[in-house]
Amino acid sequence: MAMSKSEIVRLIEGGLPGAIVKIEDLRGDGDHYAANVVYKGFRGISRIKQHQMVYEALKGNMGDTLHALALQTSVPE
């Protein structure tokens, strides 16, 4: 069962209000995505914690409905 780009964006934006989320379908199969998440709430936190926050926002879909997500996180400039 694949997950749509819009659903991934909706979940991340819902879990990280104000985040700017860009998603790219890497294979066109709805299973392998790259995400770039820019969020002011990431300021001062480790990259690992930033990624954990994104995974938490995905509400358990990572590894199941969403097979692979190449994740890049940053704070606004």
Sequence and secondary structure as in RCSB ss.txt:
>XXXX:A:sequence
MAMSKSEIVRLIEGGLPGAIVKIEDLRGDGDHYAANVVYKGFRGISRIKQHQMVYEALKGNMGDTLHALALQTSV
PE
>XXXX:A:secstr
    HHHHHHHHHHHSTT EEEEEESSSSSSEEEEEEE GGGTTS HHHHHHHHHHHTTT BTTTB EEEEEEE 
  
